[in-house]
Amino acid sequence: MKKLILALERELLVAEKQDNTWSVQSFFKGANPVSLAVDPHDGNIIYCATFDRGLWKTYDGGASWETIDIAPRLVSLHSKINPVECIPCFE
């Protein structure tokens, strides 16, 4: 079986080829997926960042997706970050 996960402008497509036949599922229509990341230890765990619907995660190679609520963690993380002096690399 071959699988392609494609982040297009307005949706995410999961295409699978089995026995010379492709099946295609569409997710996040209108959500503008902007980035995909695959867990290096488990290829069935994939993350999809969208422009306006947040971060999503699949545990089954893209057959189903669940939203990840990261806002509270980002707020607490932000409060622990200290500003760093920026040193220009080029003058």
Beta strands, then each sheet from edge to edge (+ up, - down):
strand 1: 2-7
strand 2: 12-18
strand 3: 21-27
strand 4: 33-38
strand 5: 46-50
strand 6: 55-58
strand 7: 66-68
sheet 1: 1+ 2- 3+
sheet 2: 4+ 5- 6+ 7-
end
